[in-house]
């Protein structure tokens, strides 16, 4: 039976492949050895690193299936060796995720866990750890004795045998065409992991050197307006007194104590400007693990992207190793190499567009097509006149924007009231009215959302457009069920776009939720941006029945590049500087492009982090000038 399943696969050869390798933080793989089995003929290949040739020892064309577990690891060994990358990839890791997403598995979702789940024999964890540690240590593999090499290859071969055992066991539940699409994305993920994001290592070194010396000064600089800290310690009672004094409502735990996790601060900061500096400071103090940031010898930040790592199948890279994981102000470390530029390209209001297209809600689609769905919603609900603008009705737009974003994440009346508490005098009644307006304005969306929840409860699962599953259990929250159709399909959009862009030869440095960061030489930057935007828009049309998603662009390049490409410079406004605690005399600002693009000179900056970045850099300059 199992042999018949393998024989029925539409490929002339099927190779199960595993490498052992060393990969220091931020670096590219250094392959140690390779074992590969052709599952029909029984042909076996075992090679040590000094036996590798200039081409792979098996074919990689579209007529051959490459089987692995977490394929980016193997594919990046190909890249390190200068070998061609296989055109058809079946990753049993992604398929195990697809078979179990939303449920608990006994031994995790690694290869060992997959074997246990399927009742197959496996090497013990202790045996695996002992040999794995030797490869991780990165010893000089060419000096290993014949006995050591044999033992290393035997260890590597246990993973290949596991693949050979798993494939026929899993095949009856694998939707092969869609599985190959997931494998295609794992190839794109390998390209992004291999490229990495350019980092300003000089400034990173300054941060590492001076952080302990400036930490107290940073706290004092921010806390002078709050009086919440005692030295470096955040005092909950002082914070509670601050909230009471300023009339700021705050979510509490069942115990009655304030909820003080970062999500609570992040949510509050969106409507309470006073909270933003404290949130950034707390985040910086708790998450400031710069030694964990994985930066290679070439100045590139590289780490596992962990595709399909969340319930909604988003990427889940380490929050300490990945540059987009820590506080947003640290993204100022992203800096292109000389002669190169970067572009952060994201879908405009992706979740709103996905919900509109998939629910078929015409009013919602019209709202998105207007270019400003938040203002359009306010107009559709009768809260803003037809000729109202973002400038004339900023307050109303902010309220309706918060409602839209809250609905997308399953927020109820109480949570929404907290979120808008800084925007209105009557948050509870306003939240109730906003949610009622949303239901009244977009009835097709709400019917679709309820249909998804009913399907999850009755059938036990939901699936994305391209077949990635989420399995509901008795412990599944309603918010998770309503969130998956939007977030899960948003992740499908990103995966398809990443495939299209990397396959065009464009360097994708990193995927970020609903965006990708690309890099290019300055003479190619404009063309690569245009191509990336076109491919992202094409991915949207392909998956959303022709519905058009817009993209926004933020560029990092030298002054003269912006000037010679029709961009206009605008200083940060006084209002922006005051709102973000910046010195109005900074003399910095944004370049604005002819098609709505914007950009920063020298380094990537997120507006939410400019204030903290400037504060930290100012303190470092002071420390350095004082010797």
N, C-alpha and C positions, 0 to 999 in steps of 0.2 A: 504493500500500500504506500509506504513512505517513498520507495524508489519510483513508484508510478507518479507521485506528486512532483518529484524533482524532474522526472522525464517529461512531464507535461508543460513545464515552463517554456515560454517562447524564446529561448536563447540557445545558441549553439554550444556555449560553455557557461558554467556557473562556478565562480571562484569565491571560496570563503577565505578571507584574508585577515591577518593580524600582525601588527608590528609591536615590538618593544622599543622604547625610545627614552631619551632623556630630554627634558624641556625645562630649563631654568626659568624663573619668573620673568615674563615679558619677552622671552626669546622664542625662536623657531625650533621645531623638533629636531633632535639629533638622533636619527634612527640607529638602533643597535643591531636588530635582527628582524627577520621576516619569515613567517610560515604561511603557506597558501595551499589549499586543497582545491582541486577541480572535482566537483561533487558527482559528476557523471562517470568520468573515466577512472577516477581514483588517483590521478596523478598528484604527487605531492612535491612541494618546493620548500627547502629549508636553506636560508642564506644568512650568513653573518655579515656585518657591515663592510668588511674588506672584500667581500665577494660580490657586492652590488655592482651592476653594470650601469651603462648610461641610459638604459631603457628598462621598463618593468619586465619581469620574467613571465608575464601573462598578458594576453591582449586586453585592450581597454576600450575597444570600439563599441558601438551601440548594439552589436550582436552578442555581447558578453555581459553577464550579470555579476556585479561586484557586491559581495555580501559581507557585512561587518556589523559591529556593535559600537555605536557612536562613531560614525564614519569620518567626521572631521579629523580625528586623530590619525587614522590611516592615510586619508587624502593629503594631509599636510606633511606626512612623511614622503609621499610622492613629490610634493612641491619642493621640499628641502633637497631631494635627490635630483631634481630637474626632470622627473618622469612625467609622462602624460597622465592626466587625470581620467579615471574611468567615466564613460558617458552614461552608464546605467548603474545606479546605486540602490541597493535595498538595505536599509539600516534597520536591524531588528530592535534597536533601542527605541526608535520612533514608533515602531509597530507595537512594542510592548506598552509604551506610553498610551498609544491609541486604544489598546485593549483594556486598559485599567484606569484611565484618567478619571479622577474624581473618587476613586475607591482606595482603600488601604491595602497595601501588599505586604506580605509577611517579612521579606528580607530586603526591601528596598527595590529600586528600579535599575540597579546595575546588572551586569551580566550574571552574577551569582544569584541575585534576586529573581531574575527571569528564569533561570534554571530551576530554582526552588519552586517557583510558581507553577512550572510545567511538570514538576515531579521528575526531573532528570538528575542523574548523578553529576557531581561537581567536585572540584578540588576544594579542600577545606580553606576557610578564611586564613588560618594560621600559615598553611603552606603557601598560599598566594601572597601573603604579606611579606614573608621572608625573602622570596626571590624578587618581588616587585621593588622592595627597598633598594636592592642592588642596582636595578636599572634607574630608579629615581635619583640615586646618589650620583649618577653620571660618571662612573669610573671609566677609565680609558678602555673602551670595549675591544680595541684591537690587540690589547695585551692579555686578554683572557686566555686561559689555557684551553686545550682541546676538551678537557673534561668539563670545565666551566661553560664553554660554549655549548656543549651538548646539553648540559642541564638547563641553560638559558633557553635554548631552542625547544627543549621538551616542555618547559613551562609555557612558552609562547604557544606551543601546539595544543595545549589543553584548551585555550580559548578558541582555536580553530575547530577542534573537535566539538566544543560546545555549540558553535555556530552550525556545524553539520548536523548535530542532534536537534537543535532548536528549529531549523528551517522547516523540515517536513511537519513538525509538531504545530508550528504556527501558521503554515500556509493556508489551511482551510479557512482561517479567520482573517486572512490578509486580502484586502482589495488591491490587487497588484498595480493597476494603472495609477491609483491615487497614492499608493505606497511609493511608487517611483517618483511621483511629484515631491513627496516628502524627502526622498533620497536626493532629489535634485536640489532641494533647499539645503540639505546638509552639505552638499558640495559648495553652494554659495556661502554658507556659514564658514566653511573652512577657508574660503578666499578672504572673508572679512577678518577671521581670526589671524590669518597669516599676514595680512596687510598691517593691521593695528592702527592706532591713532598717534600722530606725532605730538610729543610732549616737550615743553620748555624745561629741559632738565636743569638748566642753570638756576631758574627760579625755583624749581622743585628742591634743589639742593639748599637754596637759601631758606626755604620753608622748613626743611628738615633740621637745618642747623640752628635756626632762630626760634622755632616754635615754642619751646619751653620758656625762652627768655621774653617772648612777647605775650604769652597767654594771659598773665596777670594784667598787663597793660590793656589788652583787648577787652577783658572783662570790665576793667575800670572805665574804659572809654565808652562802652555801651551801657553799663549798669548805672552810670551816674544819673541817668534819667529815670531809673526804675527802682533802685535800692532793693534788689531781689537777692543778690548773691552775698554770701559771707566768705570772702576770699574766693576760692574756686568752687565753692559749694552752692548749688542752687537750693534756695530755701522755699519750700512749698507754702509755709504759712505767710511769708512775705509776699509771695506771688498772689496768694488768695486775697490778701489785703489790697494789693495793687488792682486786682480785678474789681473788687467791690468799690474802691475809690473812683474807678473810671467807668463803672456801670457796664462792665463787659461780662456777659453770661458765659458759663463754661460747663462742659459736660462733666458729670460725676460718675464714679463707679458705684456699684451696689453698696459698698461700704460707706458711701457718703463723701469719700475723699475725691479730690480733683483727679480727673484722668490726665496723666502727664506724659503719655507716650508721644512720639514725634508726630504721629498722624493727627492727634488732637491739636497740636500746635500748628501743623501745616494747614489743617482745615480752618482754624481760627484766623490765621494770618491772611487768608484770602479776602476776608471782609473787615478785619481789624488791623489797620496799618501799624498800630502800636505793638502788635504781637510779633510782626515780622523780624525785627532785629533780635529779639530774645530767642525766637525760634532758630535763626541762623547761628546765634552764639551757642545755644545748647547743642545744636546739631554738630557744629564744628568741634566742640569740646568732647562730645561722646564718640563722634565718628572719625576724628582726626587720626587716622592710622596710615599716614603717608608711607611708612615703611612697607605697608602691604600692597601699595599701588604697583602693579606688575609692569615695570618699564625695562625694556631690553637694552642691550649695549648700543643699539642704533637709535635710541631715544623714542621707540615706539611702545605704546601701551598695548599689550596683548594678554588676553586671558580667554578661557573657555566661555563661549556665549551661552552655553546650556540651552540650546533650542528646545522648544516644547516643554520647558521647565516649569511652567505654571499651569494651573487648571484651565486657563483660557488659551494655552499653547503659545504664550509669549516666550521670548527669550528670558533667561533668568541668570545673567552673569553675576559674579560675586560683587556685592555692594562695596567691598573694600579694595578689590583688585582692579575693577573696571572704572575708568575715569568718569563715566556718567553715573556711577553709583553713589559717591559721597555728596556732600553739600554742593549746591549749584555754583557757589562762588569759586570752587576749585576747578571748574571747567575753564577758568582763565588760564590754566596750565596748557591747554590745547593750543598749539602754535605750529603753523606749517613750516617746513624747511625752506631755506632761501630759494627763490625762484619758483615756489609752489604756492598754491592757494587751497582753501578748503571751502566747502559749501554744505550747510546743514539744510536739507530739503525735507519738508514734512507736508503731509496732507492737511489742508485747512479744515478744522473741525471734523476729523475723520469719523469719530463715533456718531455724531449727529447725521452725517451723510449715509453711513452704513445703515443706521436705524431707519432713515427715511426711505432708502432704496429697497431694503428687504421687507419693510412693512407695507410698502406701496402707498404710504400716506401722502396724498397729493399736496396737501397744505404744508407738510413738512418738507417735501421736495422743493416746493416753491420758495419756502423760507430759506433753504440752503442756497438755491440758485440766485437769491437776491444779493449774495455776497456777504451779508451780515445776518446770520440766522437768529441771533439774539435780539437785535433791533426788530427784525421782521416778525418774530414771535410776539414782541410787545405790541406791534401794530396790529397783528392779526387778533390779538386778545383785546384790542380797543384801549390799551393803556397809553399809546403814543399815536399822535395824528399821522396821517399818511405822508406828510411832508417833514416829519421829524427826522433828525439826524443824530449821529453819535454825540455830536457836540451839544446840540440843543436839549437832548434828553439822556444825558450820561447816567444819571441816577436810576432812571427806569430801566435802561439797558442793562446796567449792572445787576439789578434784581432779577430780571428775566434770564440773564446769562447764568446766574447762580442756580436758578431753578432748572434750566436745561441740563447743566452739568450734574446737578444732584440727581435728577431723574435717571440720567444715563448710568449712574452707579447705584440705582435702587434706593435712593435716599427717601426716607419717610418725612412726615410733617415735622416731628420733633427735631430731627437732625437738620432739616432744611432751615428751621427757625434759628437754630444755633448758628448755622452758616451765614445767614443774612442779618444777624443781630447788629452788625456794624453799619448796615445799609438802611435800616428803617427803625422807627420808634416802636412799631408794633410787630415784632417778628413772628409771633405765634399766629395771629390772624392773617398777616401777609403771606406767610408760608402756606396756610390753608387755601387762601385765594389763588396763589400762584399755581399750586398743584391742581386746583380745580380748573384753572384757565388752561393748563397744559392738557388735561384730559378732554376738555371741551374743544380745544383747537385741533388736537391731533388724535381723534378717536380711532383711526385705523392703526396707528402705532400702538395704542394701549390694547386694542383687541389682539394684535399680533403678539405683543408681549405676554398677554394672558394665555394665548394659545401655546406659546413655548413652555410656559410654566405647567400648563395642563399636560402637555406631551411628556415633559420630564417626569411628572407624577404618575401618569398612566402607563407610559412605555418604559420608563426608567432610564431614559437617555435623551440627549440632544446631540446634534452633529452640525459641524460647520459646512459651508458650501462645498469644500473639497474633502469632506468625509472624516474630519477629525472629531472624535467622540468625547462627550462628557457624560459620565454615568452618575445618575442621582441615587442617593441612598437615603435612609431614614434620617441621617444627620445633616443632609444638605439644606442649606439655608435658601429661602426664597430669593434673596438678593443674588445669590450665586447663579440660580437658574435663570433669572431675568438678565443677568449680566453677560452670560456666556454667548448668546447669539450675536451681540454687538462686538464684544471684545474678541471672541473666538474668530469671527470673520474679519475683524480688523487685523488680527495676526496673520490670517491667510493672505490679506492684501500685501502686507509687508514681505511675507515669504516669496510671493510671486514676483513682486517688484525687485527684491534682492537677487532673485534668479536672473531676471531679464537684464538688470544693470551689470552684474558681475560677468555675465556671459558676453556682454558687449566689450569687455576688457577695461571697463571703468574701475578705478580703484575705490572700493567701498571700505572706509576705515572702521565704521561701526554702525550697527543698527540701534535705534533708540525708540522703542515703543511704536510711534507712528511716523518715524523719520529715519533717514539714513544720512550719514556724514560721508561725503566723498572728497577725495583729494586729487589734484591734477597739477601738472606744470602750468604756469600762468598763460602760456600761449594756447593751451587746450582747455582752460577752465571754462570759458563761456560755452564752448561747444559741448563739453561734458555735462554742464549744468542743464543745457537745453535737452540733451538726449535723456538724461536721468528724469527730468520732469515729464517728458513725453512718455517714457516707459512706465513711470508711476501712474500717470493718467490712464495709460492703456491697461494696466493691471486693474485699475478701478472699473473701467468699462467692461472688462472681461468677466469680472466676478459679480458685478452689480447690474447686470442686464442693460448695459449701455449707459448707466447713470454716470455723469461726469463729476469727478472729484477734482477740486483745485489743489494746487501745491503752492507753498510759500518757500522762499529762499532767503537764507542768511549766509553771507559770504565773509570769509576772512582773507584779506589780500593787502598788498602794499597800497599806499596813497596813490601812487602814479597809475596803478592798474585801474582803480576806480575812476580816476580822472580821465583816463584815455578811453573808458568804455561808457561814457555818458552818464555817470553817476553824479549826484549833487550832494554836497556835504551840509549837514545841519547839526549845530551844537545841541547838546542836551538842553532842553528847556529848563527855565528856572523852576517851574512846577515839578518837573521830573526829578530834578536834583533835590529839591526840598522834600519831596515824598520819599525819596530813597536815602536821605541823609548825606547827600554828596556835596562837595564843595562846588558851588556854581562856577568858580573860576578854573575848573579842571581843564577847560578848553577841549573837551572830548565830545564826541557825538557819533552819529550814524551817517553812513553814506546811503543815499536812496537811489535805486535804479529806475530806469525808464518803464519797467514792467512790474513795479511794486516790490522789487527785491530790496533788501537792505544789507548792510555789512559793517564790520568793524575792521580797523587796521591792526595789524600785528598779531593779535591773538583772539580766539573765540571768547565771547562774553555772553552770558545769559543775563538779561536785564535784572532778574531777581537776585543775582549775586554780585552786581557791580558795587554796591555799597560795602559789603563785607570785603570784597577783593581790595578795594581802595584803602579801606581801613588797615587791613593786614599789611599791604605793601608799604603804606606810610610808616607803620610801626617798624617794619624791617629796615627801612631807610634810616630811621632814627637810631636804631640799635647799631647799624653798621657805621653811621657817621660818628657815633660816640665811642667807637673802637671796640 
